[in-house]
Amino acid sequence: MKRYFTGLAFVGSILLTSSCSTGDNGLNAVDQLDEAEVKLETALEWMNDTTRNPRTIEDGEVKFVRSRDWTSGFFPGMLWLMVDYTGEPAWVEAADHYSMNIEQEKFNGGTHDMGFKMYCSFGNGYRLTNNPKYKDILIQSAATLATRYNPTVGCIRSWDHNTDKWDFPVIIDNMMNLELLFWAARETRDLSYYDIAVKHAETTLKNHFREDNSSFHVIAYDTLTGEVVKRNTHQGYAHESAWARGQAWGLYGFTMCYRETGIPQFLTKAMQIADFILQHPNLPEDKVPYWDFDVPVKEDTPRDVSAAAIIASALYELALYAEEESDSYLEVAEKILVSLSSAYEFEGTEPYPFLLDHSTGNFNKDSEVDVPIIYADYYYLEALLRSIKLAGSKHRAL
């Protein structure tokens, strides 16, 4: 792709200097984003406008997924983040193509993952282009997501499967889908979207967390009474353990909810989750967690790079709202990005569309263990962009 911006000079913005792009831990976010740009350019040529989006590597080959897969929006989201970084029309074209691969999901009422799929893709697209086509898709997506809300429970239903285990399951991941509803409330002036999102967050805050501020993965509710029936950690080491990516979703989700609402309890919970993560004795020195904070650590215990990337991105935002803790959050976020960019990069010989390696999807099912997974890359790029913007740079938004 033709590059509008070369070196460190950005058209229409300030000149990035080493003092604002390189932190105390040695992070140079500009260099990492430039490297990502080159890798993704090469990957796009290799992918040749496929109609499916990439998720991971399975049996040595890229696994491409249909739109209904919960991860289908992350690759187009990555391309939109490259638009944010470069402003280049070629990235807009690519991002639009891979976003439109999943447009039909706006009508898929069988999933709670509408935010992951549609807001990471079309949400970024609308933020950067104001394309009315994207706005219409997002509004329909929000309306579809809202149909999964149960007012008796006070939550959006997560899974429709495993009905033998749970009548109405709600997972901590679902916090991430609320951003789409907050957006829809602003755009449509229909406050029912806002009310659903806030109630879901309040119910999650009440029922998902233990005294130490770690969270369960799954809370099952009785739809007749709204009472909690079960507390499980489906993808963690044990029901009472702290599944790493689940803690990351909670940190990010409550930080976002505070941004959207200003409700103090959401900020308090986000900071409490941050304290749990950052003070945990099993958090490695490089700040990239094992797949569960409570798993007995052995030499071959897998890390979860995706959890680290989500935590880093969340901490960059949380630092905006915290006061005394702001510097410490930024220090850890930067440390994570240094670790990811130096020791966890994807180094395959093929031009595959991945930036990082060593994520863990579902260890208990031996699924996607110690492999690249696309959502790790999405939150890694988002964290890099947030680090630059917090450092004072400005990026051209189309």
Summary of the structure (lengths in Angstrom):
residues: 398
radius of gyration: 19.8
end to end distance: 17.2
largest distance: 60.5
contacts: 1404
relative contact order: 0.13
helix: 52%
strand: 12%
